[in-house]
Amino acid sequence: DTFAEMFSMWAGRVLITADTEKWALTAAQTATGFASSIIMSPAEAGIEGTVPPDKTPDGRPGALIQIYHSARRDLKAQMILRIGQCVMTCPTTAAFDALPRAKRRLKVGRSLRLFGDGFQRRDEMYGRKVWRIPVMEGEFIVEDRFGAMRAVAGGNLLIMAENRKAGLQAAEEAVNAIHKKSKYVILPFPGGVCRAGSKAGSMKYKLKASTFHSYCPKLKTLVPDSKVPENVNAIYEIVINGLDIDVVRKAMAEGIRAAVKVPGVAKISAGNYGGKLGPYRAYLKEVLEQT
């Protein structure tokens, strides 16, 4: 009967193409590193999925990534840094906007063009305005502007299991199902799984966030507000960001359906702050009924 509580963040979506899927994914993985949670990371980011050559502007294999930040200005800075340091440096890649309908446009490629030191050239390719930046391999093609839109962050599932092995297997099954059956979402934590969920603030130190003690199995007999059932000894969290609330809800449903099939899973719950964190809610029973 509980719900996941979500909030709004600015999101950018980048299509990375390369000569092979291997290099497109290499760039995508590098560009989305150190981006699990805005609490301590400079952004939240993840890989949405791969794109076949017949669906990309330049006819090459592609990978889609999403990058999130609470402020649009900071999102632009993160996109410039991540595309500039992780995509432009990666062999054979190009970077295109994947939010063409977004009203807000960020001058990402226009900023990156300066790396060309005056040798860069503006052009129109594949029906897009791009910059051609000379590099040692040849040239890096990057779109002039990238879309930014308000999206949804913080969708989550708490997989409560009798032991760590069952819990992790269920979390992996949930991640696989979400990647396979859901679109327009990312899972920003390592491998899509978080073992160290946090609460806002701290009871003892001056921190923005601290361990979610109510969901720590080792503390269930030590704290009065424990929410860990007696037969639960491991909890894993799946955090989901998406371009709108509907895609996040669908991903949550796919994750739940996959996780509950694993023997040893005792309960599926979700983290919330009683409506104080953000305006979006996804009740677990409702997402299963509606998707």
CORKA-V712623 format. One record per backbone hydrogen bond with DSSP energy under -0.5 kcal/mol. NH is the residue of the N-H (numbers start at 1). CO is the residue of the C=O. If there is no record, write none. Layout:
BEGIN
nh:NH co:CO
nh:NH co:CO
END
This chain:
BEGIN
nh:4 co:282
nh:5 co:271
nh:6 co:280
nh:7 co:153
nh:9 co:151
nh:10 co:69
nh:11 co:149
nh:12 co:67
nh:13 co:147
nh:14 co:65
nh:15 co:96
nh:16 co:14
nh:16 co:63
nh:17 co:15
nh:17 co:94
nh:18 co:61
nh:24 co:20
nh:25 co:21
nh:26 co:22
nh:27 co:23
nh:28 co:24
nh:29 co:25
nh:30 co:26
nh:31 co:27
nh:32 co:28
nh:33 co:30
nh:40 co:37
nh:41 co:37
nh:42 co:34
nh:44 co:68
nh:45 co:35
nh:46 co:66
nh:48 co:46
nh:48 co:64
nh:49 co:64
nh:51 co:62
nh:55 co:52
nh:56 co:53
nh:59 co:56
nh:62 co:51
nh:63 co:16
nh:64 co:49
nh:65 co:14
nh:66 co:46
nh:67 co:12
nh:68 co:44
nh:69 co:10
nh:75 co:71
nh:76 co:72
nh:77 co:73
nh:78 co:74
nh:79 co:75
nh:80 co:76
nh:81 co:77
nh:82 co:78
nh:83 co:79
nh:84 co:80
nh:85 co:81
nh:86 co:82
nh:87 co:82
nh:87 co:83
nh:88 co:83
nh:90 co:87
nh:93 co:90
nh:94 co:17
nh:95 co:141
nh:96 co:15
nh:98 co:13
nh:102 co:99
nh:104 co:148
nh:106 co:146
nh:108 co:106
nh:109 co:144
nh:110 co:144
nh:111 co:107
nh:112 co:108
nh:113 co:109
nh:114 co:111
nh:115 co:112
nh:116 co:113
nh:117 co:114
nh:119 co:116
nh:121 co:132
nh:123 co:130
nh:125 co:128
nh:128 co:125
nh:130 co:123
nh:130 co:128
nh:131 co:142
nh:132 co:121
nh:133 co:131
nh:133 co:140
nh:134 co:132
nh:135 co:138
nh:138 co:135
nh:140 co:133
nh:141 co:93
nh:141 co:139
nh:142 co:131
nh:142 co:140
nh:143 co:95
nh:144 co:129
nh:146 co:106
nh:148 co:104
nh:149 co:11
nh:151 co:9
nh:152 co:242
nh:153 co:7
nh:155 co:240
nh:157 co:238
nh:158 co:269
nh:159 co:157
nh:159 co:236
nh:160 co:158
nh:160 co:267
nh:161 co:159
nh:161 co:234
nh:162 co:264
nh:167 co:163
nh:168 co:164
nh:169 co:165
nh:170 co:166
nh:171 co:167
nh:172 co:168
nh:173 co:169
nh:174 co:170
nh:175 co:171
nh:176 co:172
nh:177 co:173
nh:178 co:174
nh:179 co:175
nh:180 co:176
nh:181 co:177
nh:182 co:178
nh:186 co:241
nh:188 co:186
nh:192 co:189
nh:193 co:190
nh:194 co:237
nh:199 co:210
nh:201 co:208
nh:207 co:205
nh:210 co:199
nh:212 co:197
nh:213 co:211
nh:215 co:212
nh:216 co:213
nh:217 co:215
nh:219 co:216
nh:220 co:217
nh:222 co:219
nh:223 co:219
nh:226 co:223
nh:227 co:214
nh:229 co:227
nh:232 co:229
nh:233 co:161
nh:234 co:161
nh:236 co:159
nh:237 co:194
nh:238 co:157
nh:239 co:237
nh:240 co:155
nh:241 co:186
nh:242 co:152
nh:243 co:184
nh:248 co:244
nh:249 co:245
nh:250 co:246
nh:251 co:247
nh:252 co:248
nh:253 co:249
nh:254 co:250
nh:255 co:251
nh:256 co:252
nh:257 co:253
nh:258 co:254
nh:259 co:255
nh:260 co:256
nh:261 co:258
nh:262 co:259
nh:265 co:262
nh:266 co:160
nh:266 co:264
nh:267 co:160
nh:269 co:158
nh:276 co:273
nh:280 co:6
nh:282 co:4
nh:284 co:2
nh:287 co:283
nh:288 co:284
nh:289 co:285
nh:290 co:286
nh:291 co:287
END
